[in-house]
Amino acid sequence: MYKRVLLKLSGESLGGPEGKGLDPVYLRKYAREIAQAARAGLQIGVVNGGGNIFRGLQGLEKGFDRVGGDRMGMLATVINSLALSQFIKDEGVNAEVFTSTPMEPFARYYNRDNAIRVLEEGGVALFSGGTGNPFFTTDSGAALRALEIQADVMLKGTRVDGVYTADPEKDPTAVKYEDITFDEAMSRHLKVLDQTAYALCSDGRLPIIVFDINEEGNLKKLSEGKKVGTLVHE
């Protein structure tokens, strides 16, 4: 049974079926799952991607340089976190947004001890802005924050129920792994996280669980120590 987790959500998941913008139905759905688990005693930190609004690499195609594009992507994650935090609060659970660069009064500048205090008091801490630096993905930002807050596990919520030998949405013969090591996942080029995030999790001996965030009750099951998704471990 886990005490403290870091939940990584893609920006596209907040955009609903279209994967664009902010879908209130899906925001409410995720907020309800997160709040339910928090009320049950699970300490939850959350990192959102920003691809539903702007992905840094997209900037290259539109004439922005990589640094400028990544900065815009970081701001997109702040918008997502502010939106999700409002829906979590609507569920009766405190939610605080932390940013990797100062953005008061919109959100709190990230401080590890303050974030842990929010978790220990039963609230949800949302970490936005990635690492605060270009050239790093939100996966890397999630791995970094998970290690900093001493999470027991990093949960990656996706549209599929685990890690497969191939993309199950494209290849019907794909086979699901119940568990797999970091080395195996890397050698088989399974796109669970980017290489930097993999290295952080591997070096920090931080296990990852890839699961279907859209399956109602999955987060609660994980908080109870039940088997869900695929475990990626040392």
N, C-alpha and C positions, 0 to 999 in steps of 0.2 A: 504494500500500500504506500502510495507516494504522499509526502507532506507538502512539497513545493515543486511546481512545474513551470516551465516556460512554454507557452502555446504560440506557435508560429502559424499565422494565417496569410494566405496570399491576398493581394489587393483585389484580384479578380473575384475571389469568393464573396467579397462584400458587394460586388456589382451584380450578384444574382446570376441567372442563366446567361445573360448577355456579357457578363464580366466587365461591364463598363459603368462608371458612375457609382452611385450609392443606392442600393436597393433596400428600402426600409423593412421589407419582409425578411430578408436574410440578415440584416443587422439585428433585428429583434430576435430572430431565431438563435443566432450565435450568442447574443447577450443573455438570453434566457438560459442557455446551456452553461455559460460561464458563471452566471449568478447562482444557479442551482448548485454547481460544484463548489463554489466559494462558500455558500451557506452551509454545505456539508462539511466544511473544514479544510478544503484544499486551498493552499496558497497559490495564486495564479498570477504570473506575469504574462503579458501579451505583446507580441510584435506583429505588426501588419506590414504587408508589402504595399506598394503604391501603384501597381500596374493597371488598376482600374481607372486611374486618373492620368498618370504619366510615368512611363518607364524611362530611366536614364538613357539607356541605349537607343531609345527611339529618337532622342534629341539629335543624334548623329545624322539621321535620315532627314531631319528638318532644318539642318544648318547650324545647330548648336555644337559647341565642342563638348568633349566628354565630361569635363569638370562642371560646366554649366548645366548640362543635361542631368547629371547625377544630383546636383543641388536641387533642381526642380523635382526630381523623383523623391528626394528626402522630404521636401515640403508636402508632397502628395501623401506620404505616410503619416504626417502630422494631421492632415485633414481626416484621414481614415480613423486614426486613433481618437480624435475629438468626437467624431460621429459615434463610434462604437461605445465610447465612455458614457455618452448621454443615454444610450439605450440600456446600458448596464445599470446606471443610476435609476432609470425608470423601473428596473426590476427590484429596487430596494437595496442594492449593494453599492457601497462607495467605490468610485473608480477615479484614479488619478493619472493624468497624462504627463509623462516625462519626455523631454526633448534632449537630444544630444548637443544642441547648441542653444544658448539663451533665447527664449521666446516669451518671457513674461510680458503681459499677463495672460497670454493664451494657454500656457501650460508651464509646468515646473521644470527648471533646468535639472537634468539628471544628476542625482547623487545617490550612490549605492545604499548608504545607510537610511536615507529618507524613503527610498523605494521599499527596502526590507521592512521598515516600520509600517508602511501602508499594508503590506502583505500580512504581517503579524497581527494587525488590528482587524483583519478580516476583509480588507478591501482588495481591489484588483489594480495592479500597476501596469499601465500601458507604456511601452517604450517606443518612441518614434524618432524619426530622423536618422535611422540606421546607426552607423558608428560616428556619424558627423563628418566623414571623409569620403571623397569620391573614390571610385574604383572598388568599393566594397558593396556587396549585395546585402539585402535585408536578411538573408540566411546567415551571413557572417555576423551581422548585428545581433541576430537572435542567439547565436551560439555564444557570442561575447557576453551578452547580458545574462544568459543562463548560467554561465560560469561565475560571473560576478555575484549574482544573488545566491549562488550555491544551490541551484535547482537539482532535484533528484533525477530529472529526466527532461528532455526536450521533446515536446509533442508537435508534430507537423501535421496539421489538418489539411487534407487534400480532397479531391473529388473521387478518389478510389480508396479501397479498403486496405491498402498496404503497398508493399514493394513487390513488383513483378519482374519476371525475366524480360518482359518487353511492355510497351504501353498497352494495357488491357483495353483501352478505348479504341485502339487501332488494330490490335492483333488478338483475335479470339483464342489463339492457342497459348497465350501468355500464362505462365504459372506463378502463383503467389508464393513468396517466401514467408514462412512463419517467423523465422528469425535469421539474421545474417550478420557477419562480422563487418567491421569497417573495411578491413583489408579485402574481403570478398566483394563488397559493394564497389570498392574503388577499382579492383582488377577487372570486374565485369562491366564497368562503366555504367552503373545504374545511377540515374540522375535523381538522387534523393536530395542532396544538398550540393552546393558548389564545393570545389576542392578546398578553399580556404576554411569554410565552415566545417567540412569534414576533418581537416587537420586540427582545428580548435577542439572539436568534440572528442576526437581520438586522443589527443595529447592530454585533455582534461578528464579522460575516462567518463565522459558524459553520454549515457545511452540516448538513443533517439527512437521514438515510436511514431511510425507513419500510419495514419488512420483516416477513415472517412468522416470528415467533420459534419457532413450533411445527414448522417445517420443519427436520428434523434436518440439521445441517451448515452452516446459513446463516451463523452467526456465524463459523465457521472460514473460509468462503468470503470473507466481508467482510474478515477479517484478512489474507487473501491478495490483496486488491485486486480480487476478482472482482465482477461486476455482480450485485447482488441488490436487489430492491425498487425503490423510487422515491427519487431524489435530489432534495431541495429545497434550492435554493441562491440566492445573491445574484444 
